């Protein structure tokens, strides 16, 4: 069955897909942390991008 093309939008951008390696690598590189640290943050905080950004900033400094 084909994807429903009428359900498009940017809602996915507010989440970090932990199962997608490229998203985890991008998030880690953006914040200057290791991939392992990024994965641990996602496991601890969840996949909400705003919360993850705040947690990564606290981790760095």
Gaussian input, Z-matrix of N, CA and C with variables (Angstrom, degrees):
# hf/3-21g

backbone

0 1
 N
 C     1     B1
 C     2     B2     1     A1
 N     3     B3     2     A2     1     D1
 C     4     B4     3     A3     2     D2
 C     5     B5     4     A4     3     D3
 N     6     B6     5     A5     4     D4
 C     7     B7     6     A6     5     D5
 C     8     B8     7     A7     6     D6
 N     9     B9     8     A8     7     D7
 C    10    B10     9     A9     8     D8
 C    11    B11    10    A10     9     D9
 N    12    B12    11    A11    10    D10
 C    13    B13    12    A12    11    D11
 C    14    B14    13    A13    12    D12
 N    15    B15    14    A14    13    D13
 C    16    B16    15    A15    14    D14
 C    17    B17    16    A16    15    D15
 N    18    B18    17    A17    16    D16
 C    19    B19    18    A18    17    D17
 C    20    B20    19    A19    18    D18
 N    21    B21    20    A20    19    D19
 C    22    B22    21    A21    20    D20
 C    23    B23    22    A22    21    D21
 N    24    B24    23    A23    22    D22
 C    25    B25    24    A24    23    D23
 C    26    B26    25    A25    24    D24
 N    27    B27    26    A26    25    D25
 C    28    B28    27    A27    26    D26
 C    29    B29    28    A28    27    D27
 N    30    B30    29    A29    28    D28
 C    31    B31    30    A30    29    D29
 C    32    B32    31    A31    30    D30
 N    33    B33    32    A32    31    D31
 C    34    B34    33    A33    32    D32
 C    35    B35    34    A34    33    D33
 N    36    B36    35    A35    34    D34
 C    37    B37    36    A36    35    D35
 C    38    B38    37    A37    36    D36
 N    39    B39    38    A38    37    D37
 C    40    B40    39    A39    38    D38
 C    41    B41    40    A40    39    D39
 N    42    B42    41    A41    40    D40
 C    43    B43    42    A42    41    D41
 C    44    B44    43    A43    42    D42
 N    45    B45    44    A44    43    D43
 C    46    B46    45    A45    44    D44
 C    47    B47    46    A46    45    D45
 N    48    B48    47    A47    46    D46
 C    49    B49    48    A48    47    D47
 C    50    B50    49    A49    48    D48
 N    51    B51    50    A50    49    D49
 C    52    B52    51    A51    50    D50
 C    53    B53    52    A52    51    D51
 N    54    B54    53    A53    52    D52
 C    55    B55    54    A54    53    D53
 C    56    B56    55    A55    54    D54
 N    57    B57    56    A56    55    D55
 C    58    B58    57    A57    56    D56
 C    59    B59    58    A58    57    D57
 N    60    B60    59    A59    58    D58
 C    61    B61    60    A60    59    D59
 C    62    B62    61    A61    60    D60
 N    63    B63    62    A62    61    D61
 C    64    B64    63    A63    62    D62
 C    65    B65    64    A64    63    D63
 N    66    B66    65    A65    64    D64
 C    67    B67    66    A66    65    D65
 C    68    B68    67    A67    66    D66
 N    69    B69    68    A68    67    D67
 C    70    B70    69    A69    68    D68
 C    71    B71    70    A70    69    D69
 N    72    B72    71    A71    70    D70
 C    73    B73    72    A72    71    D71
 C    74    B74    73    A73    72    D72
 N    75    B75    74    A74    73    D73
 C    76    B76    75    A75    74    D74
 C    77    B77    76    A76    75    D75
 N    78    B78    77    A77    76    D76
 C    79    B79    78    A78    77    D77
 C    80    B80    79    A79    78    D78
 N    81    B81    80    A80    79    D79
 C    82    B82    81    A81    80    D80
 C    83    B83    82    A82    81    D81
 N    84    B84    83    A83    82    D82
 C    85    B85    84    A84    83    D83
 C    86    B86    85    A85    84    D84
 N    87    B87    86    A86    85    D85
 C    88    B88    87    A87    86    D86
 C    89    B89    88    A88    87    D87
 N    90    B90    89    A89    88    D88
 C    91    B91    90    A90    89    D89
 C    92    B92    91    A91    90    D90
 N    93    B93    92    A92    91    D91
 C    94    B94    93    A93    92    D92
 C    95    B95    94    A94    93    D93
 N    96    B96    95    A95    94    D94
 C    97    B97    96    A96    95    D95
 C    98    B98    97    A97    96    D96
 N    99    B99    98    A98    97    D97
 C   100   B100    99    A99    98    D98
 C   101   B101   100   A100    99    D99
 N   102   B102   101   A101   100   D100
 C   103   B103   102   A102   101   D101
 C   104   B104   103   A103   102   D102
 N   105   B105   104   A104   103   D103
 C   106   B106   105   A105   104   D104
 C   107   B107   106   A106   105   D105
 N   108   B108   107   A107   106   D106
 C   109   B109   108   A108   107   D107
 C   110   B110   109   A109   108   D108
 N   111   B111   110   A110   109   D109
 C   112   B112   111   A111   110   D110
 C   113   B113   112   A112   111   D111
 N   114   B114   113   A113   112   D112
 C   115   B115   114   A114   113   D113
 C   116   B116   115   A115   114   D114
 N   117   B117   116   A116   115   D115
 C   118   B118   117   A117   116   D116
 C   119   B119   118   A118   117   D117
 N   120   B120   119   A119   118   D118
 C   121   B121   120   A120   119   D119
 C   122   B122   121   A121   120   D120
 N   123   B123   122   A122   121   D121
 C   124   B124   123   A123   122   D122
 C   125   B125   124   A124   123   D123
 N   126   B126   125   A125   124   D124
 C   127   B127   126   A126   125   D125
 C   128   B128   127   A127   126   D126
 N   129   B129   128   A128   127   D127
 C   130   B130   129   A129   128   D128
 C   131   B131   130   A130   129   D129
 N   132   B132   131   A131   130   D130
 C   133   B133   132   A132   131   D131
 C   134   B134   133   A133   132   D132
 N   135   B135   134   A134   133   D133
 C   136   B136   135   A135   134   D134
 C   137   B137   136   A136   135   D135
 N   138   B138   137   A137   136   D136
 C   139   B139   138   A138   137   D137
 C   140   B140   139   A139   138   D138
 N   141   B141   140   A140   139   D139
 C   142   B142   141   A141   140   D140
 C   143   B143   142   A142   141   D141
 N   144   B144   143   A143   142   D142
 C   145   B145   144   A144   143   D143
 C   146   B146   145   A145   144   D144
 N   147   B147   146   A146   145   D145
 C   148   B148   147   A147   146   D146
 C   149   B149   148   A148   147   D147
 N   150   B150   149   A149   148   D148
 C   151   B151   150   A150   149   D149
 C   152   B152   151   A151   150   D150
 N   153   B153   152   A152   151   D151
 C   154   B154   153   A153   152   D152
 C   155   B155   154   A154   153   D153
 N   156   B156   155   A155   154   D154
 C   157   B157   156   A156   155   D155
 C   158   B158   157   A157   156   D156
 N   159   B159   158   A158   157   D157
 C   160   B160   159   A159   158   D158
 C   161   B161   160   A160   159   D159
 N   162   B162   161   A161   160   D160
 C   163   B163   162   A162   161   D161
 C   164   B164   163   A163   162   D162
 N   165   B165   164   A164   163   D163
 C   166   B166   165   A165   164   D164
 C   167   B167   166   A166   165   D165
 N   168   B168   167   A167   166   D166
 C   169   B169   168   A168   167   D167
 C   170   B170   169   A169   168   D168
 N   171   B171   170   A170   169   D169
 C   172   B172   171   A171   170   D170
 C   173   B173   172   A172   171   D171
 N   174   B174   173   A173   172   D172
 C   175   B175   174   A174   173   D173
 C   176   B176   175   A175   174   D174
 N   177   B177   176   A176   175   D175
 C   178   B178   177   A177   176   D176
 C   179   B179   178   A178   177   D177
 N   180   B180   179   A179   178   D178
 C   181   B181   180   A180   179   D179
 C   182   B182   181   A181   180   D180

   B1=1.4504
   B2=1.5291
   B3=1.3106
   B4=1.4582
   B5=1.5262
   B6=1.3196
   B7=1.4678
   B8=1.5141
   B9=1.3075
   B10=1.4551
   B11=1.5276
   B12=1.3123
   B13=1.4654
   B14=1.5221
   B15=1.3318
   B16=1.4643
   B17=1.5256
   B18=1.3092
   B19=1.4679
   B20=1.5211
   B21=1.3066
   B22=1.4624
   B23=1.5087
   B24=1.3059
   B25=1.4544
   B26=1.5063
   B27=1.3076
   B28=1.4490
   B29=1.5019
   B30=1.3144
   B31=1.4569
   B32=1.5204
   B33=1.3207
   B34=1.4491
   B35=1.5264
   B36=1.2973
   B37=1.4632
   B38=1.5232
   B39=1.3064
   B40=1.4588
   B41=1.5210
   B42=1.3189
   B43=1.4674
   B44=1.5178
   B45=1.3252
   B46=1.4584
   B47=1.5237
   B48=1.3230
   B49=1.4586
   B50=1.5260
   B51=1.3138
   B52=1.4572
   B53=1.5232
   B54=1.3164
   B55=1.4586
   B56=1.5176
   B57=1.3104
   B58=1.4662
   B59=1.5209
   B60=1.3114
   B61=1.4568
   B62=1.5134
   B63=1.3363
   B64=1.4629
   B65=1.5239
   B66=1.3296
   B67=1.4666
   B68=1.5241
   B69=1.3200
   B70=1.4697
   B71=1.5247
   B72=1.3365
   B73=1.4726
   B74=1.5242
   B75=1.3286
   B76=1.4667
   B77=1.5254
   B78=1.3306
   B79=1.4608
   B80=1.5298
   B81=1.3349
   B82=1.4623
   B83=1.5255
   B84=1.3203
   B85=1.4685
   B86=1.5279
   B87=1.3191
   B88=1.4629
   B89=1.5193
   B90=1.3291
   B91=1.4621
   B92=1.5272
   B93=1.3144
   B94=1.4593
   B95=1.5188
   B96=1.3307
   B97=1.4711
   B98=1.5233
   B99=1.3174
   B100=1.4554
   B101=1.5265
   B102=1.3117
   B103=1.4670
   B104=1.5253
   B105=1.3278
   B106=1.4637
   B107=1.5245
   B108=1.3365
   B109=1.4638
   B110=1.5266
   B111=1.3264
   B112=1.4614
   B113=1.5253
   B114=1.3221
   B115=1.4663
   B116=1.5180
   B117=1.3283
   B118=1.4660
   B119=1.5230
   B120=1.3325
   B121=1.4642
   B122=1.5278
   B123=1.3225
   B124=1.4602
   B125=1.5217
   B126=1.3310
   B127=1.4628
   B128=1.5297
   B129=1.3259
   B130=1.4651
   B131=1.5305
   B132=1.3397
   B133=1.4588
   B134=1.5292
   B135=1.3210
   B136=1.4621
   B137=1.5136
   B138=1.3345
   B139=1.4597
   B140=1.5252
   B141=1.3261
   B142=1.4631
   B143=1.5283
   B144=1.3320
   B145=1.4630
   B146=1.5253
   B147=1.3295
   B148=1.4751
   B149=1.5277
   B150=1.3190
   B151=1.4678
   B152=1.5186
   B153=1.3248
   B154=1.4627
   B155=1.5201
   B156=1.3293
   B157=1.4668
   B158=1.5209
   B159=1.3277
   B160=1.4689
   B161=1.5276
   B162=1.3242
   B163=1.4673
   B164=1.5303
   B165=1.3233
   B166=1.4772
   B167=1.5087
   B168=1.3245
   B169=1.4687
   B170=1.5207
   B171=1.3278
   B172=1.4666
   B173=1.5240
   B174=1.3171
   B175=1.4691
   B176=1.5247
   B177=1.3327
   B178=1.4648
   B179=1.5142
   B180=1.3081
   B181=1.4549
   B182=1.4343
   A1=108.21
   A2=115.70
   A3=121.34
   A4=110.97
   A5=115.52
   A6=120.77
   A7=109.67
   A8=117.02
   A9=121.59
   A10=107.96
   A11=116.39
   A12=121.98
   A13=112.70
   A14=118.04
   A15=120.12
   A16=112.02
   A17=117.15
   A18=120.63
   A19=109.25
   A20=114.88
   A21=120.85
   A22=108.81
   A23=117.01
   A24=119.08
   A25=111.46
   A26=115.20
   A27=121.34
   A28=114.28
   A29=118.53
   A30=120.07
   A31=112.12
   A32=116.79
   A33=121.60
   A34=111.52
   A35=118.21
   A36=121.80
   A37=112.38
   A38=117.31
   A39=119.99
   A40=111.80
   A41=116.83
   A42=122.20
   A43=110.04
   A44=115.61
   A45=121.57
   A46=106.19
   A47=116.66
   A48=121.32
   A49=109.09
   A50=116.31
   A51=120.80
   A52=112.17
   A53=117.08
   A54=121.12
   A55=113.64
   A56=117.17
   A57=121.57
   A58=108.96
   A59=116.38
   A60=121.60
   A61=113.67
   A62=116.66
   A63=119.36
   A64=111.50
   A65=118.13
   A66=120.04
   A67=110.77
   A68=116.59
   A69=120.57
   A70=109.30
   A71=117.24
   A72=120.78
   A73=111.29
   A74=117.02
   A75=120.28
   A76=110.67
   A77=116.63
   A78=121.09
   A79=110.18
   A80=117.00
   A81=121.11
   A82=110.97
   A83=117.01
   A84=120.95
   A85=110.40
   A86=117.18
   A87=121.96
   A88=111.49
   A89=116.72
   A90=120.93
   A91=113.53
   A92=117.61
   A93=120.80
   A94=113.11
   A95=116.32
   A96=121.03
   A97=108.30
   A98=116.82
   A99=120.20
   A100=110.16
   A101=115.21
   A102=119.72
   A103=110.35
   A104=116.21
   A105=120.10
   A106=111.17
   A107=116.25
   A108=120.03
   A109=110.45
   A110=116.84
   A111=120.82
   A112=110.45
   A113=116.79
   A114=120.48
   A115=111.30
   A116=116.94
   A117=120.44
   A118=110.63
   A119=117.39
   A120=120.26
   A121=111.08
   A122=116.86
   A123=120.82
   A124=109.97
   A125=116.75
   A126=120.33
   A127=111.28
   A128=116.28
   A129=120.90
   A130=112.49
   A131=117.08
   A132=122.35
   A133=111.92
   A134=116.80
   A135=120.88
   A136=108.82
   A137=116.70
   A138=118.42
   A139=114.44
   A140=117.30
   A141=120.97
   A142=109.03
   A143=116.41
   A144=121.36
   A145=113.20
   A146=118.28
   A147=120.63
   A148=111.14
   A149=116.59
   A150=120.86
   A151=110.69
   A152=116.83
   A153=120.47
   A154=111.55
   A155=117.04
   A156=119.90
   A157=110.53
   A158=116.90
   A159=120.68
   A160=110.89
   A161=116.99
   A162=120.43
   A163=111.13
   A164=117.12
   A165=120.86
   A166=110.83
   A167=117.52
   A168=120.64
   A169=111.02
   A170=117.35
   A171=121.25
   A172=110.39
   A173=116.34
   A174=121.51
   A175=110.72
   A176=116.75
   A177=121.17
   A178=112.31
   A179=116.39
   A180=117.98
   A181=111.56
   D1=138.56
   D2=-177.77
   D3=-75.62
   D4=153.83
   D5=174.68
   D6=-64.48
   D7=150.11
   D8=176.97
   D9=-79.55
   D10=105.87
   D11=-175.73
   D12=-71.01
   D13=-14.36
   D14=179.63
   D15=-80.01
   D16=-12.90
   D17=-179.81
   D18=-100.38
   D19=77.12
   D20=179.18
   D21=-120.56
   D22=154.76
   D23=176.91
   D24=165.18
   D25=-179.34
   D26=-176.44
   D27=-98.48
   D28=11.67
   D29=-176.80
   D30=-60.36
   D31=-25.82
   D32=-179.62
   D33=-68.90
   D34=-22.05
   D35=-176.19
   D36=-71.84
   D37=-15.32
   D38=179.74
   D39=-85.02
   D40=0.96
   D41=-178.24
   D42=-124.82
   D43=151.81
   D44=172.64
   D45=-106.35
   D46=120.18
   D47=-178.78
   D48=-79.81
   D49=103.11
   D50=-176.86
   D51=-64.15
   D52=-25.53
   D53=179.91
   D54=-79.14
   D55=-9.77
   D56=179.83
   D57=-101.99
   D58=109.01
   D59=-176.47
   D60=-55.58
   D61=-39.35
   D62=-177.81
   D63=-65.41
   D64=-32.84
   D65=178.61
   D66=-71.44
   D67=-39.89
   D68=178.95
   D69=-66.43
   D70=-43.10
   D71=178.13
   D72=-62.31
   D73=-42.98
   D74=178.77
   D75=-61.99
   D76=-46.29
   D77=-179.40
   D78=-60.71
   D79=-44.37
   D80=179.91
   D81=-63.55
   D82=-45.90
   D83=-178.94
   D84=-65.00
   D85=-40.38
   D86=-179.70
   D87=-58.72
   D88=-37.19
   D89=-175.84
   D90=-101.75
   D91=0.41
   D92=177.87
   D93=68.53
   D94=34.83
   D95=177.85
   D96=-119.98
   D97=166.82
   D98=179.76
   D99=-76.90
   D100=161.90
   D101=177.75
   D102=-62.05
   D103=-38.69
   D104=179.03
   D105=-62.34
   D106=-42.02
   D107=177.43
   D108=-62.91
   D109=-40.71
   D110=178.69
   D111=-62.76
   D112=-43.55
   D113=179.12
   D114=-64.04
   D115=-39.05
   D116=177.99
   D117=-65.33
   D118=-40.60
   D119=177.95
   D120=-62.74
   D121=-42.72
   D122=179.69
   D123=-62.43
   D124=-41.40
   D125=179.16
   D126=-66.06
   D127=-36.36
   D128=-176.41
   D129=-81.03
   D130=-46.57
   D131=-171.52
   D132=-93.33
   D133=-28.70
   D134=-173.36
   D135=107.16
   D136=-169.88
   D137=-174.77
   D138=-106.56
   D139=14.21
   D140=176.98
   D141=-71.65
   D142=120.22
   D143=-173.29
   D144=-61.33
   D145=-40.60
   D146=-179.98
   D147=-62.46
   D148=-46.54
   D149=179.92
   D150=-65.10
   D151=-39.33
   D152=178.63
   D153=-65.99
   D154=-41.20
   D155=177.91
   D156=-60.33
   D157=-43.73
   D158=179.57
   D159=-64.62
   D160=-42.74
   D161=-179.69
   D162=-66.29
   D163=-37.60
   D164=178.93
   D165=-66.57
   D166=-38.18
   D167=177.36
   D168=-63.66
   D169=-40.76
   D170=177.78
   D171=-65.47
   D172=-36.85
   D173=-178.88
   D174=-65.87
   D175=-39.64
   D176=-178.67
   D177=-70.99
   D178=-40.46
   D179=-171.12
   D180=-118.80

